[in-house]
Amino acid sequence: MGQGSAKGPPRTPSGSAVIDRLLAGGYEQDVITTIFGPAGSGKTNLCIIAAIEQVKSGRKVIYIDTEASFSVARMIQLTPDYESIIQSIVFLKPNTFAEQKAAFGRLLEVVNEKVGLIVVDSIAMLYRLELGKDQEAYELNRELGRQLSKLTIIAREKGIPVLLTNQVYADFSRENGVTMVGGDILRYGSKCLIELQKLHSGRRKAVLRKHRSLPEDRTVVFEIREKGLEELPPPEKRERG
């Protein structure tokens, strides 16, 4: 499954040359990768693109959609084979954090040698809603930690890349001004962290915040186009040109 790299363990192509360049070949196969950023920054786009790539390579995908953000219309734009592609994606759509817990309980039952990717879009949205209901934070944090542990075990034992998305909230005490929902639970549970930022004129920037074998703060600037992502030169290079 996937391809090797001169740096670190085997990687699975992301489906986008832009992200593959950022990650020197794609998503690492035995760890959790979390993509975080504000609404509209492109998180779900990266998930759909990765899912299409895996199905085209002959694998199946488990897609846990907690926000009902998966877009068939977007998949139609990205691939003419969307009808056959979607047949190889197993969708789980929890509406509450309790249902998300149950969905994670089913993962070990549905994961087999045919599965090439697990997506959770997003991991902390339902958790955040429960916190808003004055639920016991300690127990909610424990359960979120358990879910990440299950994903870590699956990634390590099965060699399946796990791709999570996460929301952010404003944090003026940090240099970049945002913090992931779930905080340290997600930060420590993820071996790769990619931050997506919204720039001017529809441009986005992906920043590598954590990786086992690549330097932090590697960046790519891109636009989301109908057929995928298009890399752009960094702003300073465009200005000089």
C-alpha positions in Angstrom: 0.0 0.0 0.0 1.3 3.4 -0.9 4.9 4.3 -1.5 8.1 4.6 0.4 10.1 7.7 1.1 13.8 8.5 1.6 12.8 10.0 4.9 10.9 8.0 7.5 8.3 5.1 7.1 6.2 4.4 4.0 3.7 7.0 2.9 0.3 7.0 1.2 -0.2 9.5 -1.6 -2.6 12.2 -0.6 -4.2 12.6 -4.0 -2.7 16.0 -4.4 0.7 16.9 -5.6 0.5 20.0 -3.4 0.1 18.0 -0.2 2.5 15.3 -1.3 5.2 17.9 -1.7 4.5 19.3 1.7 4.8 15.8 3.2 7.6 14.5 1.0 5.4 11.8 -0.5 2.1 11.7 1.4 0.5 10.7 4.7 2.5 8.3 6.9 0.7 5.0 7.0 1.0 4.0 10.7 0.0 7.3 12.4 -2.7 9.8 12.9 -2.5 13.0 10.8 -4.7 15.9 11.9 -5.6 18.7 9.6 -6.8 21.8 11.5 -8.0 25.2 10.6 -11.0 27.6 10.4 -14.2 26.8 8.5 -13.7 27.0 4.8 -10.0 26.5 4.8 -10.1 23.3 2.8 -10.1 20.5 5.4 -12.9 18.4 3.9 -11.5 18.9 0.4 -8.3 17.2 1.5 -10.2 14.4 3.0 -12.3 13.8 -0.1 -9.2 14.0 -2.4 -7.4 11.5 -0.2 -10.4 9.1 -0.2 -10.7 9.2 -4.0 -6.9 8.5 -4.3 -7.3 5.4 -2.1 -10.3 4.0 -3.9 -8.6 4.5 -7.3 -5.6 2.5 -5.9 -7.9 -0.4 -5.2 -8.5 0.2 -1.5 -11.6 0.9 0.6 -12.1 3.9 2.8 -13.9 4.3 6.2 -15.3 7.9 6.4 -16.7 9.1 9.7 -18.6 12.3 8.9 -19.7 14.1 12.1 -20.5 17.4 10.4 -22.5 16.2 7.4 -19.8 18.0 5.4 -19.0 15.3 2.8 -20.1 16.7 -0.6 -21.2 14.4 -3.4 -21.2 17.5 -5.6 -17.6 18.1 -4.8 -16.7 14.5 -5.5 -18.4 14.8 -8.9 -16.2 17.8 -9.7 -13.1 15.9 -8.7 -13.6 12.6 -10.6 -15.8 11.4 -13.4 -15.9 8.0 -11.7 -17.7 9.2 -8.6 -20.4 6.6 -8.8 -18.0 3.7 -8.5 -15.7 5.6 -6.1 -18.5 6.2 -3.6 -19.4 2.5 -3.6 -16.0 1.8 -2.0 -16.4 4.3 0.9 -18.1 3.1 4.1 -19.8 6.1 5.7 -20.5 6.4 9.4 -22.5 9.5 10.4 -22.8 10.0 14.2 -25.0 12.9 15.3 -24.0 12.9 19.0 -20.8 12.2 20.9 -22.4 9.0 22.2 -23.0 7.9 18.7 -19.4 8.8 17.8 -18.3 6.6 20.6 -20.4 3.8 19.2 -19.0 4.3 15.7 -15.5 4.0 17.1 -16.5 0.8 18.8 -17.4 -0.6 15.4 -14.1 0.3 13.7 -12.3 -2.8 14.7 -15.2 -4.8 13.2 -15.1 -3.2 9.8 -11.4 -2.6 9.3 -9.8 -5.3 7.2 -6.9 -5.7 4.7 -9.0 -4.0 2.0 -9.2 -0.7 3.9 -6.5 1.9 2.9 -7.7 5.0 4.8 -9.7 6.0 7.8 -11.1 9.6 7.8 -12.8 11.4 10.7 -14.2 14.8 9.7 -14.2 16.2 12.3 -12.9 14.5 15.4 -13.9 17.1 18.0 -17.1 18.8 16.8 -19.5 16.6 18.7 -17.1 16.6 21.7 -17.2 20.4 21.6 -21.0 20.4 21.6 -21.1 18.2 24.7 -18.8 20.6 26.5 -21.2 23.3 25.6 -23.9 21.4 27.5 -21.9 21.6 30.8 -21.1 17.9 30.6 -18.3 16.6 32.8 -15.2 17.7 31.0 -12.9 15.1 32.6 -15.0 12.2 31.4 -15.4 13.7 27.9 -11.7 14.2 27.7 -11.1 10.6 28.7 -13.5 9.3 26.1 -11.9 11.5 23.4 -8.5 10.1 24.5 -9.9 6.5 24.2 -11.1 7.2 20.7 -7.7 8.5 19.7 -6.0 5.4 21.3 -8.2 3.1 19.2 -7.2 5.0 16.0 -3.6 4.8 17.0 -3.8 1.1 17.6 -5.4 0.5 14.2 -2.9 2.7 12.4 0.1 0.9 14.0 -1.2 -2.6 13.7 -2.8 -2.4 10.3 -0.5 0.1 8.7 -3.5 2.3 7.7 -3.2 6.1 7.6 -5.7 7.9 9.8 -6.8 11.3 8.7 -8.6 13.6 11.1 -9.8 17.1 10.7 -10.3 19.5 13.6 -11.7 23.0 14.3 -9.9 25.9 15.9 -10.8 28.7 18.2 -9.2 32.1 18.8 -6.3 32.1 21.3 -4.6 35.4 21.6 -1.9 33.9 23.9 -0.4 31.9 21.0 1.7 33.3 18.2 -0.6 32.2 15.4 -3.7 33.1 17.3 -5.5 29.8 17.2 -5.8 26.6 19.2 -7.2 23.2 18.2 -10.4 22.1 19.9 -9.3 19.2 22.2 -6.0 20.9 22.8 -3.2 18.6 24.1 -5.3 15.4 23.6 -5.2 15.9 19.8 -1.8 17.4 19.7 -0.1 14.5 21.5 -2.3 11.9 19.8 -1.3 13.1 16.3 2.2 12.4 14.9 1.5 14.8 12.0 -0.2 18.2 12.4 -1.1 20.3 9.3 -2.5 23.8 9.9 -4.6 25.3 7.1 -4.9 29.1 6.9 -7.1 31.3 4.8 -5.2 34.1 3.0 -6.5 36.8 0.7 -8.2 36.3 -2.7 -9.2 32.7 -2.0 -5.7 31.5 -1.4 -4.8 29.0 1.4 -1.6 28.1 3.1 -0.8 24.7 4.6 1.8 24.7 7.4 3.4 21.6 8.8 3.3 22.0 12.6 4.5 18.6 13.6 6.1 15.6 11.9 8.3 12.7 12.9 10.9 13.1 10.1 10.3 16.5 8.4 11.1 20.0 9.7 8.3 22.0 11.2 6.9 25.1 9.5 7.3 23.7 5.9 4.6 25.5 3.9 2.8 25.4 0.6 0.4 28.1 -0.7 -2.5 26.9 -2.9 -5.9 27.5 -4.3 -8.8 25.1 -4.4 -9.8 24.6 -8.0 -12.6 22.5 -9.5 -10.3 19.6 -10.2 -8.2 19.8 -7.1 -5.5 21.9 -5.5 -3.2 24.2 -7.5 0.1 25.3 -5.8 1.0 28.9 -6.0 4.4 30.6 -5.4 4.9 32.1 -1.9 3.6 35.7 -1.6 7.1 37.2 -1.5 8.1 35.4 -4.8 5.0 36.7 -6.5 5.8 40.3 -5.4 9.4 40.1 -6.7 8.1 38.7 -10.0 
